[in-house]
């Protein structure tokens, strides 16, 4: 998985699951569609800066945590 979108999506999924949230629950909190969350997690779409801020707030992480791929499995 080499593209930035794909790595970001994998990291988003990992963080979301750690918070025990479904895609639907996260989508509702961030005010986007569940399909958008799914597409981001699969590396198809990328969030805007505004949505990135909302995701970080909803998941209680720093924005930089979405880009920390050192612990990728």
N, C-alpha and C positions, 0 to 999 in steps of 0.2 A: 504494500500500500504506500505509494510514493507521493501522491498529490496532496497538497496542503488541505484541500477540501475534505479528502478522505480521512486524513489524519485527524483533522478537527472534528469531523463527525464521529469517528471512533472514540475520541476523547470525551465528546459531549455525551455519548451513550454511556460510557463508563461512569462519568460523574453522576448522570441522571439516575442510573441504577443504584449507585452507592447511596443516593438520597431516597431510594425506594419510591420513585415516582414513575408513573406510566407516561408515555408520550402524550396522552390525552390530558393528564393532569398538568404536565409542564406547559403544554400549549395553552391551556386555560389561564394559567398564572401569567404567562408572558403575552397573552392576547394575540396568538397566532393560531393557525389551524394545526391539527394533529398531523396532517399530510406534510406541512412545512417542516415540522420537527423530524418526521420520518425522512424526508428528502435531505435535510441537513445531515442527519446521522449516516445516511448512505452516500454522502459526498456529492449529491446531485445539486443541491442549492447551498448558498452561503448566507449567513445572516448579515444584516446591515449593522453598522456600529450601534445604532439605537437598540436593535434586538439583542446584540451581543451584550450590551449593558444590562438589559432586562434578564437575559439568561443567567448572567453572573450573579445578579441580585437574587433571583429565584432559587438558584442552586447554592447560594452562600459560598461562592468561591471568588477569587480574584480573576480578572479577565486573563491574566497571564497563565493561569492554570489550564485553560483550554489549549494552550500552545506548548505545554510541557510534555514532550514526547519521549523523554528519557526513560520513563517507566512503562513504556508500551510493551504489551505482551502479545 
